[in-house]
Amino acid sequence: MIIAITGTPGTGKTTTANILEEYGLIVYNLKDIAIQNNFIDGYDRDRDSIIIDIDKLDDYIGEIDREIVFIDGHLSHLLRNARYTVILRCHPRELRRRLERKGWNKKKILENIQAEILDVILVETVENHPRDTIFEIDTTNLKPREVADIIVDIMDNDFMVDSFKIGSIDWSEELLKDEELWKE
């Protein structure tokens, strides 16, 4: 069973995935798999990132023969072979702080804040997966270990945890009330 851990950059995917590994769970990093297997379509200079061939990657992921595997990566929600998807979310103001701490440029930070506010990853996930297989966790005020524990709890309860079903996180009001978020 493939479980995708996705979200806008800065929401805590990789940190959470590392904790899941500490718990003894199997976790693969989507970008690492793509690079190791040459599932690369090019390079986006504007975003300073590689372009991943998601179809080749998905075919490869589909061949993984393990009981439970987590795939960490902000494109993992596009994998058709993912049985469940956990989307990590973060309030735009905190997301800005996290991305600034990473040293990202203002244009890239703004693009990611906008994507978070507009639910880009959620929309793409809903387009590719049944709603009852998608979960959202607001990481804004949680420690990474708490996020990992929530994911384990969802899994231990056979993915029947209603409190993390999609639809409860909405940052759209941030478009109107905080112009500071939009300044470059």
N, C-alpha and C positions, 0 to 999 in steps of 0.2 A: 504494500500500500504506500503510495506516494502522498506526502503531505507537504504542500507548498507553504513557505513562510515568505510573505511578500510585504510590500509597503513602500512608501516614498522614502528615498534616501534620508537617513537621519532618524528614522523611527525606532531603530534598535534591532533590526533583523539579525545581523551578524553577531552582535553581543549575546542576544537571546539564543541563537543557534549554538554558540560556543558553550553556553550553560547546558543546553540539551545534550551536547556531546559529553560534558562532564558527568551527566546523569547516566551515561552509558548508551545513549541513543545514537543511531547512525544519522549523520548529517553530511550532506554534500553541498558545496558552494557552486551555484549555477555558473558563475563567471569562470571559476577554475576548471570546471568540466568543459566549458566551451573552448577555453584556451588550450587545454591539454589535448583535446580531440580535433582542434582546428575547425570548430564550428563558427568561424568568424567570416562575416560578409564584408567587412571594411572597417573604417575608422571615421568617427564623427568629430571633426576638428572643433566645431563650435562648442560641443559638450565635453570635449576631451575624453571620449569613451569609445570603446570598441562597439561594433554592430554585430550582434549575435544572430546566427541563423537558428531561429527558434524551432523550425521544423526538424532540422537535423538533431538538435539538442533534445527535442521531445521524443523522437524515435529512439535515441540512445537511452534516455531516462526510462522509457517504456520497457527496456530490456533488463532493467535492474531487478534481480531476483532476490528480494529481501522482504521480510514480513512487514517492517515499517521503516521507511526512509523519509527523512526531512530534506527538502531542497530549499536552501537559503538563497534568495536573490530577488531583486525588485522586478524581474520579468517572470518569476516562477509561476505567477498566476496565469500566464499564457500557455502553460504546459497542459495539453489535453489529457495527459496521463496522470495528472494529479487527481487523487480521489477527494481530498479535502484541501481547502485553502484557508490559511490564517493570515489576515491582513492586519499589520501593525499600523496604528494611526497615532498622530501626535498633533497637539494644538499648534497652529501656525506660528504663534509667538515663540513657543519653546523650540519648535523645529528650526526657526531662524537662528536661535542661540546655538543649537547643536551644530548646525551647518557652518556657522561662523567659527565655532571652536575647531572645526575640521579644516579651516582655512580656505573654504570655497569662495569663489568670486561672487560678487553681488548678483550678476545676471543669472548664474546657475542657482543661487539661493532663491531668487525671486521665482524662477521657473518651477522649482520644486515646491515652494509655498503655494503657488497657484494650483499646481497639480493636487496638492493635499486638500485645499479648500474646495476644489471642484470635483473631488471624489474620483479622479481619473482611474486609479487602480481598482477601486470598487466597481466602477462602471465596466471596465474591461473584464473583470472577474465574472460579473453577472452575465456578461455576453458569452462567456466560455464555459460556465459551470452552473449546475443547479443551485438555487439559492440556499437550500437546506444543507449544502456542503461547504458553505462559506461562513467564516467567523471573523469578527472585528474586535481588536483589543486596543483600547486607548492607553498608550504607554506614557502619556504626558507626566503623570505623577507616580508612576510605578518604577520600582527598581527592576533591572533586567531579570534578576532571579524570580521576582514576583510574576513577571510576564511568562518566563519559562514554566513556572509552576501552574499558571493558568492553562497553558497549552497542554501540559501533562494531564491536568484535571479534565480538560475537554476530551482528550484521548482516552483516559481511564473511564470516562462515562459514556463511551461508545459514540461520541460526537452528538450527544443528545442534551447539550447544555444550552438552554434558551437564552441565558443572560448575555451571551456573546454573539448572538445571531445578528445579521446585518440590519442596519437601519437606525441604530440609536446614536451614531456619531454624526454630527452635522456642524461643519465649520462655516457654512455659507454666510452667516451673519457677519463674519469677520470681513467680508468684502465691503460692508457698509460702515463698520464702526472703527476701524483701525487703519488710517492712512499710512502710519509708520511702517506697516507690513509691506507696503507697495513701493516705498522709496528705494531707489537703487543706490 
